């Protein structure tokens, strides 16, 4: 069992204070007067009141049952709660919270909710069999909210935490996203997760203008609304109209928000396509060119009987494909249309490549572990084999360029709990680090120095968060073996291709890496029912053109041949001697 550190009783308060100091230092110039006032007012609270507020703020939901509060480290928490109420950091429930009635009711159990209904003389006959959300809906539809508030308040005190927007903003400014939260402080200090150490004086602000903050946050909040509507099973056409209204109102977004916006568009459009709202899905897909938008547009246009427009879009794709998926899709679609005109069947690029590959017969017991079956077959032929997939190349890249990736001078490190630089998967990653990346490639020509560098980084950084490196023991052996077998020039070409587009070119590598004392090969394993992906084909072709040995092995099952039985001779037989 790993040994973990012990946290002080009010660790959460220390973290929140640190976060607020950090935000004030980096972003004071971007904050509105009421947000700055929030910082001042929080600092003016007594420590126990601060602690209770942070406890509230870190929990799910905004409503809390006072009787259930239990924080042993907070002395006189009742006085602390009173302090929060007096200073506007918490409030008792009231009729003005009707727009959040469902959230309020959710803090109670189903039997308690039915008791409230009885207090209001509502007919609860047959309601005991309902699920809790259905009981909440029943109360919202039939009860007077003011009377419901009075019934709850007469039973037990309930409070709502205030300043939710300000707290959300402070966390958003610190992390630069709503996908991280205060738990990252905890896992770091417990020793469960290591982050790359940074000199905090070198950290730069993630946002330079208030518009950047507001735009990126607006997209994040809209995505949350979309998620809630999906979960509530809102009619897809209603969601479509909501999204288009939001899109029309949003205006021109700051550059920092465009990536999030593109991903949001793809999510909404994909949802509408799955719900068979084809025209609406096409309209939304047209709001972005981020992959796979154009491919989906082509497919939708075909379904909508607009093949000429689909062909024209494929021509556009081929002029400037954004990834291998787009490129091969457009080629296959155009060829397929031409073949249709000639009344011949077209064969996809990936299918054609697969059919030309080698085959390997293995036992059917590996039906659900095909790669393992191939690995064992290769091992019997004298190969050493490891499951490499994307691990080998990603880890080689992450270890070789570690200091370049996390270079504070690239202005992509913004807080001490960052899992990767903010530009890792963006074009400017290569642009800003071009010289350092290219210089480091020279190390490939020095086998012993390369080995020492990779071993040193692996040892020094073991367990540190890096989205490119997987920390399992075999990784280093795998990487070192590949560097020993593959020529420096071939390694250089692969790494160059990766660094120019890390988002696309860190996936699709072959399943297995096999080697002997004098040889090596990468192997992409395909079962009889499996196909190559476009990105897999991309790397196979790239490897072939750049001196990296690789192949596809099509698996065939070693099944017993059917036995032909002669008709039995005996009683009842028509055969006569």
N, C-alpha and C positions, 0 to 999 in steps of 0.2 A: 504494500500500500504506500502511495506517495505521501511524504511528510508535507503538511501544509502549515502555513504560518497562522498566527492567531491575530485577529483584528481587535482593536480597542472597542469599548462599548459603543461609542458614538462615531464609529468609522464613517457612517453615512453623512454625518454633519461635516466632518472634515472634508470629504469629497465634494459636497455641495458648495462649501465655502471656497474651496480651491477653484471649482468651476466658475463661480461668480467672479472671483478675483481675476481669473484668466480672461473671461469675457469683457470685464471692465477695461482691462489693460489693452486687449486687442481690438475691441469693437465699440468703445465708448462713443466714438464719433459717428457711429451708425445708429445709435439708439435714440428712440423718441423720448421726450421729457418724462412721460409716465413710466417708461421702462427704467430710466435712470432713477426715478423716484422709488420704484420697487426695490432696486438694489440698496438704496439708502435706508428705506424702511425696514428691510430684512435685517440689515446690519444693526439696526437700532433695537431689534427684539432681544429680550433676555435669552440666554442659551437654551433653557428648557423649551421655550416657545419656538425657537429656531428648530430644535430637534424634532418637536412634534409636527411642525409644518413640513419638514423634509420627509418625515415618515409618511405623512399624508401624500405628499407629492410623488413619492416613489412607488406608491401602491396603485393597483389598477382601479379605475373609477374615481369619481369625485365625491361620493357620499359615504359617510362612515357612521356606524352605530356607536354611540359614545360608550354604552355598557360593555362593548366588546373590545375596547381599546385596552391593550396590555403591553406596555413598554417599560420593563423594570428599570432600565437605565435612565429613564426620565423621571426625576423627582418632582412630586407635586404636579403631575400632568394635568390634573383638573384646573389648577391655577394657570398652567400654560395654555390650556384650551381657552379659558376665559380671556387671556391676554391676546390670543389670536383673533378671537371674535371682536374684541374692543378695537383692535388695530386694523381690522379689515382683511385679515388673512384667512378667516373662516367665518361661516355664517350658519345660523339655524335655517332649517328648511322653511319655505314659504310659498304662497300662491304664484309668485313671480318665476318660479322654476318649472312651470308647466311644460315647457318645451323639452324638459329632461325627465319627465315623469317616469318613463320606462326605466331609465337608468337608476332613478331613486328606488323604485319598487324592487329592482333586481337584488338589492342588498338583503331582502327578506326571503325566508323559506316559503314554500308553497302553502304549508299549513298556516303560517303567520298571515299570508296574504288573504287566505280564505277567512281568517278571523277578522281582518279589517273589513272584508265584505259583509260579514255578519253584523259588525258594529254599525255599518251603514244601512242595515236592513235590506241588503240586496239578496235576491233569490239565488242561493248557491246550490240548489238541488241539482244533482248530477255533475257538479263541477269538481268533485273530489277525484274523478278519473282523468281530469285534464293534466297536461304537462305544465310546468311552471310558466313557460312563455305564454301559453294559452290563458292561464289564470291572469297574468299581467295584462294581456290584451282585453280580457273580460272586464277587468277593473277600469282600464283606460276608456273603454267604450261605454260603460254603464254608470260609473261613479262620478260624482261631482268632485273635481280635483281639490277645491278648497276644503270640502268636508273630509276628503281623504287625508289631506295634510293635517287637519285637526285631529283625526283619529290616530294617526301615526304619532304625532307630537304628544298626545295624551297618554300613549302607551310607553314610549321611550324617546329620549332625545336623539336626534339625528343631525349631523352637521355636514356642510358641504365645504370643501377646500376652495379657496379663492385664488386669484392670480394664476389660473391654469395657462392662459396664453403667454404670460410673461415667463413662466417656468419652462414651457415648451420652447419658447424662443431662445432662452439662455442655453438649454441643452442642444438645440439645433445649431446655434452659433459655435458652440464648443466642438461638437462632433462633426458638423458639416452635413449631417444626415439625420433622419429620424429612425434609421435602422440600427443605431447603436444606443446604448443607455448606460446608466450608472453601474450596472452589473460588471462592466469591463474593469472598473476600478477594483471591484471585489476579487475577480478571478486573477487579476494581476498581483494584488497584495497577498492573496492566499498562496501564491506560487503555482497556480494552475495554468497560467498562460504567461508567456514572456513576450513583451513587445520590444522592438528595436529601440535601444536607448538613444535619446536625442538630447542635444543641448537646447534647453528651452529658449535660450536667447536667440537661437537661430530659427525658431518656428515663425512662420509668417501667417498672416491672416488668410483664411480661406475665401473671405468675401471682401471686396474693396468698395462696394457701394451698397446702399440700402436696397436698391432695385435688385441687385443680385440675390440678396437675402430673401426679399419678398417673392421674387419669381420662383426660385428653387423651392421655397417653402410652399408656395401656392400649388405647384405641381404635386408635391408630396401629399398635401392635404386632399387634393382632388383624387389622387389614387386611393387614399383611404376611404373617401366617400364612395368611390366606385366599388371597392371591396365590400363595403357594408351593403350596398344595393344588391350586389350579386348574392351575398349571403341571405338577404331578405327575399330573394327570388323576385325582384322587381322585373316587370315586363321588359324584355330586351329593347323594344322600340322606345319605351320611356327612357331607358338608360341612354339610348342613342341621342334622343333629343336633348337630354340633360348635358351630355358630353359636348354636343355641337354648340349649345348655348354657352357653356363654360369656355370652349375654345374660341368662340367669337369675342368673348369679353376679355380674354387674357391679354390681348395685345401682343406686341413684339417682345419676346422673352430675351433676357440677358443670356449671353453665350453659356454661362455656367449652368443654366437650367435646361439647355437644349437636349443633352443626352438623356436626362430624366424624362423630358417631354416625349422624346422619340419612343422610349420604352413604354411609356404610358399609352401612347397612340397604338402601338403594336398590341398591347394587352387588350385594349378596348375593341380594336378591330378583330382580333382573333376570337374574342368572346362572341361578337356579333356573327362572325362566320360560322362558328360552331352552333349558334342558335338559328341558322338558316336565314338570317337577315342579310342576304347577299348584296343588294344594292347599298344598304347602309354600311356594311362592312367595307365595301369598295371605296365609298366616300371617305371613311376614316383612314383606311390604308393610304390614300392619296395625300394625306397630311404629312407624310414622312417618306424619305427614301432609305431609311435605315433597314438593313436586311432583317427579316425576309420580306419586307413590304412589297417590293416590285414583283417578286415571285408569286406572292399571294394575289396581287392584282391581276397578273396574267391568268392564273387559274380561275379567278372569279370572272374575268372577262370571257373566258371560254364557256363557263357555265351560263353566262348571261348572253351567249350567242354573239359575242363581239370579237371574233377571231382575228380580224384585220387589225383592230386596236391592240390585241394581245401580241401579234407579230411585231408591230411597230415598237411596242414597249420592250420586247426582247432585243430588238436592234439597238435600242438605247442602252440596255444593260451591257451588251457586248462591247459597246464603245468605251465603257468605263465600269467594268464589274467591280463590286466592292469586296467580294470574297469568292472562294471557289464554288460555294453553293450556287450563287447567282450565275457565275460563268457557265458551269456545266449545265445548269437548268436551262439557260437561254439557248445554248448550243443544241441540247437535246430537243427542246421545244421546236426550234426552227427546223431542224432536221426531220423531226416527226411530222411537221406540217407538210414539208416537201415530199416525204415518203407517202403520206396520205394521198396527195395529188397523183402520185404514180401508182397508187393502190398497192404499195408494198408496206410491209410492217417495219417500222423503225426500231432500232435497238439502242437503248440508253448507253451513254458513254461508260458509265460505271458497270453496266451489265456486260458490255462488250469486253471490257478489260478483265472482268471476273471470269468470263468464259474462256479466255485465253491463258489463264493461270494454271499452275500445277494443281494436281489433286493428291490427296493422301487418304488412305483407307485406315480407319481406326475403329475400335470396338464400340458398339452401341451403348455400353455402360457409361460412356462419356457424353451422352446426349445432352445433359444439362451442364456439362463442364468441358466444352469443346476445346477451349484453349489448353486446359490441363491435359487432355488426351493427346493433342498435337505435341505439347511439351514433352510428354513421356515418350512419344514415338521418336522425336528428335534426339532425346537423351539416349535411347537405345542405339542410335546411329553414331554416338560419340560426341554429341554437342552438349555443352552446358547451356541451360536455358533459364531465363528469368522473365517474369511478367513485367514488361516495360511500359506498355501503353504510352500515356503522356508523361508519366513520372520521370523517365530518364531525361528527356530533352528539357522539360520544364525545370527540373532540379539542376541540371547542368547550367542552364541559363541563370537561375536564381543564385547558385553558389559562385559562379564565375564573376558575375557582375554585382554581387551583393552591395558593396559600398557605393557603386554607381547608381543602383536602384534607389538607395536610401540617402542619396547625396542631398544634404540640406540646402546646398547652393542652387538646386533646381527649383526651389520655391514651391515644393509640392508636399511639404510636411507642415501640418497645421496644429496638431495637438499630440500629446505624449502617448496616446492610446491608439495610434493609427496603425492599421494592419498592413497598409501598403501606401505608397505615394498616391496622391489624388489623380495623377496623370498617367498611371501605369498602363492603362489600356486605351490611351488616347494618342493621336499622331504626334503631339508635341513631346511625348516621352522620348522618342528618338531624336527629335529636332533639338531639344535642350541638352541632351547628353551625348550628341553625336561623337564629338572628339574623344571623350572618355571611353565610350563603348568601343570605338574602333581601335583605340590604343590598347585596350585590354585584350582584344583579339590576337595581338602579337604574342601573347602568352601561350597560345596554342602551338607555336613553333618551338617551345621549350618544354619538352615532356616532363622533366624532373621538377622544374619550377611550377608547372601547371599542377602536377600532383600535389606538391606541398601547399599550394594555394587552396586547392579544393579541400584537402584534408584539414587545413587550418581553419577555414571558414566553417566546415561541417562541425568541427569540434567546438569552436568558439561560439557559434550561433545555435547550437543544437536546441531544438524546441522553440526557437524564436519565431513569431508569426511572420510568414512570408508566403503569400498565396501561390508562389511558384514552386516552393520546396516542400516535399513530403518527408517527414522525419520518421522513417522506419529504417532499420539497420541495413537492409539490402541496397538502399538508394546509393550510398557512397560507392560501394563495390561495383554496382551497375554503371555508374557514371565514370569511374576510373577505368573500368574495363573497356567501355566504349571509346574513351579518349586514347587508350592504348592501341585499339584496333583500327579505328577510322582515321584516315589521313587528316592532317591539320587543315588542308585546303577545303576538304569536304565539310569538316566541322565548322569552319569559318563561314561557308556559304549558307549552311542551315541556320546558324545563329544570326547571321545578317538578315536572313529572311524573317526570322522570328522577331527581331527587335524592331523591324519596320512596321509590324502589325501584330502586337502581342495579343490583342483581343481575338483575332481569328487564327493566328498561327501558333497557338499553344494547345491545339486540340487536333485529333485525327491521326495521331501517330500509330504505327503498327502495334499489335498486341504483345508480341514476344521479341526478345533479344536473345539470339543464340550465338555461341562462339566456341572456337577451339583454340589451340595454341597458335594456329597460323591463319585462322579465317574467322569470319563473322557474318551474320545476316540478320536483318529484321524480318519478322514474319507477321503478316496480317492473316488471321484465321477467320474463315467463313464457313459456317455450317450450310447444309443443302438449302435451307430456307432463308439464309441471310444474304444481304446485299452490301456492297461497298457504299459508303457515304461519299459525297462530293469532296469533303475535306480529306478523307482517307485516300481517294484517288489523287488529289492534289499532291499529297506528300509522296505517294508512290512514284508519281511522274517526276516530281522534283528530285527525289533521291536518285532515280535512274539517270537524270540529266546532270547530276552533280557528284557522282562518284560514291554514293552511299548504297551499299548492298541491301536489297530488300526484295521481298516477293510475297505473293498471295498464295496461300494453301487452301484449296477448296476441300472440305472434308466430305468423304463418302463413308457410309456406314458398312462395316464388315458383317453383313447379314447372311445367314445360312441360305443356300439356294433351295428352292422348293424341290422336294423329292417326288418323282412320278411313281405312283403305286400301281401295280398291275391289279386287275380285277380279281378278287379272291375266287378260288376254286373250291367247291365243297357243296354242302347241302343247299339245295335251292339254286345252284348254279346252272346256267344253261350250257356251260362248257362240258363236253363229253369227251372221254378218252376214246 
